Every structure is written in structure tokens, then in C-alpha cells.
Amino acid sequence: MSTVKRFIAGVICPRCAAMDRVRAWEQNGIRYRECVSCDFFEQLPIEDESSSELTTRVNQIRDEQKNQDVQPVRILDPGKPRT
């Protein structure tokens, strides 16, 4: 049985910096990546779905956002006079 190796669009090789030359595949619970331009090769274990996501600045709520009151935005109708 052959494993399908797919190129990852937009990825830059960490070793040779060539773009769109890295391909990836999964086999026996391990994720593989390799560059077809150089000898870069990496294997990573596939984590459980139950493992939590790493905390980053994008997925965490800042303190000032927790205490901020939420107010709806009203869009004015240009045809109606404002009072």
C-alpha cells in the first residue's frame, strides 16, 4: 500500500529556504515532512484530539477585554434626520 505524499502550499523549507518544496504525509501515527530540494526530513508524533491547544496571544482573552462592556453598534439610516 502506497502512502500519498502531498506538497504543502506556501511552506518554506527550514533548511534551504526553498518555497513550495516541502511535502508531508502520515504513516503509523507519525507525521513526516521532507524537502525535495535538500536533505531536510522531520518526523513528529500525531497528538491526540484531546490534547489542548497551545496558548498564544491570538487565542487568549486579555484582562482589559474581560472587563469591557459590550455595546451594540447602531448604523444610522442616511435617509432619516438625526435627533
N, C-alpha and C positions, 0 to 999 in steps of 0.2 A: 504494500500500500504506500503510495507516494504522498508526502506532505506538501501542501500548497504553500509556496513562499511568495509573499506579496511585498511590493515596494511601498514604502510609506512616503506619501507626497509631502514635500516641503521640509523633510528632515535633513539636517546637516550632519555628516559623519563627525563624531567627536575626535577622530584621529587625523583624517586628511582634509576635513572641511569641505568635502565634495557634497553638493546638494543632489537630492533625489537618487542616491546610490545605495541607500540602506534598505534592506529587505528584512521582513520579520515573519516568524511562524511559531506555532505552538506544537509541542510534542511531549507526551507523557508528563503533563503537569508542569512543564518548563517552557518559558517564553524565550525565544532566541532572536538575536538581531545580528546581522553581518553587513559589511560594506563590500560591494563588488569591485570597488576601485583600490582598496588597500586590504590589509590583513586584519582589520577590526572585527572582533567577534565578541559577543556578550550573551550570557545566559542568566535569566532571572526566574526565580520560582514564582508561580502564579499564586497570588494570595487568595484567601477565602473571601467570599462576598460579605461575610460577617465582620471582616476587619474594618475598622473605622478609617475614615478619610483623614489625611494629614491636615492639621490646622494651618491655614495660610491667611494672609491679610484679606483675601477675597471672600473666604467662606466663614469668617467670624464677624460677630456683631461688636462694634466698638461701643465703649461706655457712653459716649455722647449720643449715640443712636438709640440706646436702650431707654434713656430718659426723655427723649424727644416726643413732643405731642404731634400726632398725625392729624393734619387738617386737609380736607378735600380741596382740590383746585377747581375754581369756578371759571368757566370760559364765558366771556362776555359776548353777547349777540350784537354785532355791529349795527343791526337794523333797529334796535331798541334804544331809546335815550337812557342815559345813566342818571340815577338819582343820588 
